[in-house]
Amino acid sequence: MAKIIDGTAIAKQMLDELKTQVEESGLSPKLAVILVGDDPASKIYMKSKEAACSHVGIRYEKYLLPQSTSQEELLNLIKELNETDVNAILLQVPLPRGIDEDAALETIDPIKDVDGFHPINMGKLLIGDETIAPCTPLGIIELLRRSNIEIFGKHVVVVGRSNTVGKPIAAMLLNRDATVTVCHSKTRNLAKMTREADILIAAIGKPRFITAEMVKEGAVVIDVGINNLGGAVVGDVDFEKVKEKASVITPVPGGVGPMTVASLMKNTLSLALAQSG
Ligand code: NAP
């Protein structure tokens, strides 16, 4: 049976370290979070971000904009925040229909882009400069590092190619000398690909999609998915069956999710430090 990684405990350890680093920095970093509309999942994530800020000593400002907000109003708010003492700006996605997500993300000043989604920061990531890496991929890398799982030389199969998870985690793994295969909805014979993985990362958004038959004996399985299944939160991996075959596995909840929040805190401090010179 697999070792189950306790993402909540590792994230707590990371938050404790960041608290000390914030104290030692002499800075008072400030994070602004913008939510447009009332996506219930985004509201829950905002609460956990606020709690993490208060633990670490990061000032937190939230901007709750109505569903009816126009693109111009949102862009104006971002432009205003670019000019204030806010160190880090986070725009909760998804945005309501009618707002161009790319235009909004590109309006964030790259030096305040805490999610690392600005094309400049994504481009830097691709050429090996990870000054600001997207929070979920960064959380996965930290989770592997702190669990003593080597990436170097391993064959990692990533299922999912989103700009937020799949593509940036693939780039970060390449930066660490893994051999990376990226799969998606048009991949032929997916199970053949996933069975090749020393480390399998599932970022699909389909409950329990990765079955035991798709996993090599002894593989490390990282489940990024957060899905609502009949009121329960489940991952993209059929945890109960796959844990019998994997050597290490992350649970949902309590795996990658808390690491994403801890990485957001890490990025906020990094931006504050970079801006202070
Ligand atoms: P997304 O933008 O919807 O991307 C999903 C990816 O999965 C796409 O690349 C898609 O392929 C691929 N896919 C869909 N069906 C597939 C299939 N049958 N076979 C192979 N690949 C398939 O989702 P996302 O934003 O990356 O998020 C993925 C999951 O992670 C979601 O459950 C989300 O809630 C969760 N998430 C968790 C965290 C966290 O902190 N734990 C953070 C972010 C996201 P195509 O590109 O071909 O469509």
Boltz pocket constraint, residues with backbone or C-beta under 6 A from the ligand:
constraints:
  - pocket:
      binder: B
      contacts: [[A, 136], [A, 159], [A, 160], [A, 161], [A, 162], [A, 163], [A, 164], [A, 165], [A, 166], [A, 183], [A, 184], [A, 185], [A, 186], [A, 187], [A, 190], [A, 202], [A, 203], [A, 204], [A, 205], [A, 206], [A, 223], [A, 224], [A, 225], [A, 226], [A, 227], [A, 256], [A, 257], [A, 258], [A, 260]]
      max_distance: 6.0
